Amino acid sequence: MTWQLWRQDDNGNRFLVGDFETRELAERKMAGLARGHHKQIYWISNTCEQGDADTGGSYR
């Protein structure tokens, strides 16, 4: 199982930021991106889930 970090831009477009071996690594990357000046929506999903559903780790 891998963990995927996704982002959604202001126009509703969704992009895969990256695949990570652990949720912790994905969360670290997400926290770093969330510190940026332009706020986007980020979330983490695992490859065992259907689609790219939010797993409770989103930031704006």
C-alpha positions in Angstrom: 0.0 0.0 0.0 1.2 3.5 -0.8 -0.2 6.9 0.2 -1.0 9.6 -2.3 -1.0 13.3 -1.7 -3.4 15.3 -3.8 -4.2 19.0 -4.2 -7.1 20.9 -5.7 -6.6 24.3 -7.2 -8.9 27.3 -7.2 -10.7 26.1 -10.3 -11.5 22.7 -8.8 -8.8 20.8 -10.8 -7.2 17.9 -8.9 -3.6 16.9 -9.2 -1.5 14.1 -7.8 1.4 15.6 -5.9 3.1 12.3 -5.2 3.2 8.8 -3.9 4.7 8.0 -0.5 5.6 4.8 1.2 4.1 5.9 4.6 1.3 8.2 5.6 3.8 10.1 7.8 5.9 11.1 4.8 2.8 12.2 2.9 1.7 14.3 5.9 5.2 15.9 6.2 5.0 17.0 2.5 1.5 18.2 2.9 2.4 20.3 6.0 5.2 21.9 4.1 3.0 22.7 1.1 0.3 24.1 3.4 2.7 26.6 4.8 2.9 28.3 1.4 1.4 31.7 0.8 -1.2 30.6 -1.8 -3.6 28.2 0.0 -4.8 25.2 -1.8 -6.7 22.1 -0.6 -4.6 19.1 0.1 -5.6 15.6 1.1 -4.1 12.1 1.5 -5.5 8.9 0.3 -4.2 5.3 0.3 -4.1 3.0 -2.7 -6.5 0.6 -1.0 -9.3 3.1 -1.1 -11.7 3.6 -4.0 -10.8 6.8 -5.9 -9.3 9.7 -4.1 -11.6 10.0 -1.2 -10.5 12.3 1.7 -9.1 10.4 4.6 -9.3 13.2 7.2 -6.0 14.7 6.5 -6.9 17.8 4.4 -5.5 21.3 4.8 -6.5 24.6 3.3 
